Amino acid sequence: MGRTHAEDGGRRLIGELLIVAGSIILAFVVWWFHIRRHALLDARIQNADPSLLTGPGVRTESAIQAPEGSVVLPYTVVSPETTVSQNRSDQM
């Protein structure tokens, strides 16, 4: 006994549905872990987690401790001598 044309079509439909469902589930899992990783990173930054500077999988280009609203000027050297002389001229 051979399979009928309808049986082959049904099996093909089931296979296609499984592929679509698997793809959707895979996309959701990847999206979920991506969102979760960013949420955990935000929490670690707010808690000033020191392992952010040395932990594996986290690339740190620079670490700056400054008050909120500060502006970072790249390639600008600040030394105690220039800061002191600038403060003295501001006070005069």
Protein Blocks (a to p, Z undefined) as FASTA:
>chain_A
ZZdfklmmmmmmmmmmmmmmmmmmmmmmmmmmmmmmmmmmmmmmmnopaklmmpghiacf
bdcdddehiacdehiacdfklmmmmmmmmmZZ
